C-alpha cells in the first residue's frame, strides 16, 4: 500500500469527529433564525406576563405567651400551665395548618364565594369592592363552579343572568356543607330582582344587599361564583405559612399567605389570628368553667338548705312564744355553730375527694375536673396533681386536632397522665384518712357541747338547733357565693396566650410574582437554546458536504480547484463570459491539469483524456465538461467533447446541435466517426453527442469499438473531455475511467453526500479509479466553512465570488430587479 493510499484510509477511518468550530460558524450563519426564535419567545413571555394576575405576599406577627391563669394563684391554691412556651409554640404552629382551624376561618369569611368583574385578559377578583353583597341561604344549594352574572339596572333593581349548557349540576349547602344535584334551565337565563328581596332559584338562593357608600352604576356587570368548600379549605390550609420570626424569638411567629387579592389575604391572616386566639382562650378557660359549674351546683344545694332552715325557723316562731336563754347556753350554742361549720367544711372536702377518686377511676376525659380550691382543699400535692393532670388532658385534647390516634405522642401523654393519676390517688387516700380523723374529733366535741344543751327545755333545744342549722346553711351559702364571684372574675380577666403583635395590613406591598424578569430571562434562554439545539441536531444529522475542509477530512485525494456558483442562461460561461470569475476558475484548473499531464508518460505525444464524473445527477458534470473543453479550445488545443452519458444525454443543447447521431451510433456500427463528429461554433472544439438512448448502455461501452474509438481520438486531438454518467449510480463511469489520464470527481457543495467520498476512496484504493481529483462546484466563501483553507490551490476562494479583483474580472451588469432577487435569495 502506498503512502498516499494509507493517507486515504486514515482520513476515511478517523478524521471525522464533532467539529465545534464548524457548528459555531453554522449557528452564526443562521443568526436570523436565532434572533427570530428569541423574538418569538420574548413575545410569548410578554403575553404570559400580561395575562397572569399579580401575586402578593402579606404577613402578620403573633406571640405565644406563657402566663399562669390568675385563677390558679397562691390565694386560690390552684395552678394551671400547659407546659411552657416551647410546647405551645409547636401546637399553635400545627393548629394553624389543620383542616378544622381553616374551616372555621373560611366559614367566617365566606371565602367559598367570589366576586368578579371582566378584565382585559381575565376575570378580576374584586372581593369587597363590589357595590353589593350576596348573603346566601345557608340551607339551600348554591351552584358550584358556574359564574352567575349580576347586571346593575338602577338603584333598586338588578338582573341575574347566566348561560347553562347542561340541565344538571352540583350545588352545595353551606350550612351543613352537603352537596345536592340540581336541575338548571337550559340555555340563556335572565331575571330581574330587587335589592334586599330574597332570590329563590334552583341554582341560587339568598339576598343581594347594597353596600353602604358604594355607587351603583347602571349597566355594570359583576359575577358571583361558588366554590367547593373543602377545596377552598385545602387551598388555604396548604397556602398559609407559619414559622418562627427568628431563631432568638421562637415564641414570636410569622403568619404569611400568598394570593392575588391583598384585601383577602389581610382578612384571612387577621381572622386566623383572631380565631386562633379565641379557641386557645376557650381551652385555657376550660378548667375555670368546670370549676364554676361545680360551685354553681354546690351553691344551689346551699341555697336550698338556707331556705329550708329559714322556713323551719319561721314555723317554730309561729308556734312558740319568745323566751330567754342564759348567757352560758348562748356561748355553748355559738361554739356548736363553729364546730358545725368546721364539720361541714371537712365533709365538703371529703365529698370532693370521693367524687374526684371515683372520677379518676371511671373516666378517661380529665378536662372536666373542678379546682380543689372550690371546696377549700389547700393540700399542695393534690392541687399540683390536679393541675398537672388537667393540663396534660387539655394538651392531649389539642393534639387530637393535629395528630392521628395511635401516635407515639398520645402514648407518651397517656403514660404521664397515668403516672400522675396514681400519685394523686395515693394522696387522696392519705388526705381522706386525715379528714376522717378530724371529723371524729369534731363530732366528739360537738357531742360534749350538745350534752350540755340537753339540760334545757325541749322547745329551747329545738330553737337552738334550728338556729344553728340556719346559721350553718347561711355560712355555707356565703362561702360558695364568694368563691363563685372569685371564679367569675378570674375567668373574665383571663386572656389568651396568643397576642397579635403586628396585624396583617396592605401598606402598598409590590407583587412578588409573576416573576416577569425571570419569565423574560427564561424566554431568552429558550429562544436562544431551542434553535441552537435544533441547529445542533441538524448539524449532527447533516451528511452533506458544505466546504473544502470537510472534503479534506474525509479524503486525502487532492482538490484540483473551486468553481463558484454563477447564474447564466447556458453552460458556455467560459466562452461567452471569458472575464468572469468562473471562467478564470476553469483556466486555473486547466493549468493544474497541464502540470499533472506533464508528470505522466505519453508515448508518441498522443492526446490527453479528462473524465468528468460525480456521485449523482445534478452536481454539474455537463457544466464543467463543456467549460473545461472550452477552456482548452480557447487556449489553442484541438479539443473534442464526448457525451458519454448514454442514459441522460445533455451536451448537445448548448451547442445548438441535434442528438440524432452520436457515440452510440458509432459504437454499434451504424455511423462512421466522421459522421458523428460535429463542429461547434467555438474554434478548435468538436463535439460528439451521445446519440439515441440505447437499451444496454453498459454493454455498449464495454465493447472493443470503444477502445478503437478512443485510440483514434488520441491520434487526432490534443484534449479529449469525457462527460460521463454519475459514478455513484451506474458502473459506466468505471468502464470509462480506463481511458482517462485524469479523472475529475465533481463535488457540489451543500448537495453531495459525505458517504460518496468514501465510495471514491474505496474505488481508488482498489485501483478502479486512478489519477482522480476533486473539483468543488457551487463554492461560496462562508465564514463557517473553509477556515484555514486558502490559496494553496492557486486561486482558492475567489472564483465563485468575483473577489479576484475588479480590474481582471468582468462585473455582472444586471438591473435593480436582479440585484433585489439576489438579495432576497441570499436572505433565504
Secondary structure, 3 states (H helix, E strand, C coil): CCHHHHHHHHHHHHCCCCCHHHHHHHHHHCHHHHHHHHHHHHHHHHHHHHHCCCEEEEEEEEEECCCCCHHHCCCCCCCCCCCCHHHHHHHHHHHHCCHHHHHHHHHHHCCCEEEEEECCCCEEECHHHCCEEEEECCCCEEEECCEEEEEECCCCEEEEEEEECCCEEEEEECCCCEEEEEECCCEEEEEEEECCCEEECCCCEEEEEECCCCCCCCCCEEEEEECCHHHHHHHHHHHCEEEEEECCEEEEEEEEEEECCHHHHHHHHHHHHHHHHHHHHHHHCHHHHHHHHHHHHHHHHHHHHHHHHHHHHHHHHHHCCCCCCCHHHHHHHHHHHHHHHHHHHHHHHHHHHHHHHHHHHHCCCHHHCCCHHHHCCCCHHHHHHHHHHHHHHHHHHHHCCCCCCCCHHHHHHHHHHHHHHHHHHHHHHHHHHHHHHHHHHHHHHHHHHHHHHCCCCHHHHHHHHHHHHHHHHHHHHHHHHHHHHHHHHHHHHCCCCEEEEECCCCCCCCCCECCHHHHHHHHHHHHHHHHHHHHHHHHHHCCECCCHHHHHHHCCCCEEEEEECCCCCCCCHHHHCCCCHHHHHHHHHHHHHHHHHHCCCCHHHCCEEEEEEECCCCCCHHHHHHHHHHHHHHCCCCEEEEECCCCCCCCCHHHCCCCCCCHHHHHCCCCCHHHHCEECCCCCEEEECCCCCCCCHHHHHCCHHHHHHHHHHHHHCCEEEEECCCCCCCCHHHHHHHHCCEEEEEEECCCCEHHHHHHHHHHHHCCCCCCEEEEEEEECCCCCCCCCCCHHHCCHHHHHCCCCCCCCCCCCCCCHHHHHHHHHHHHC
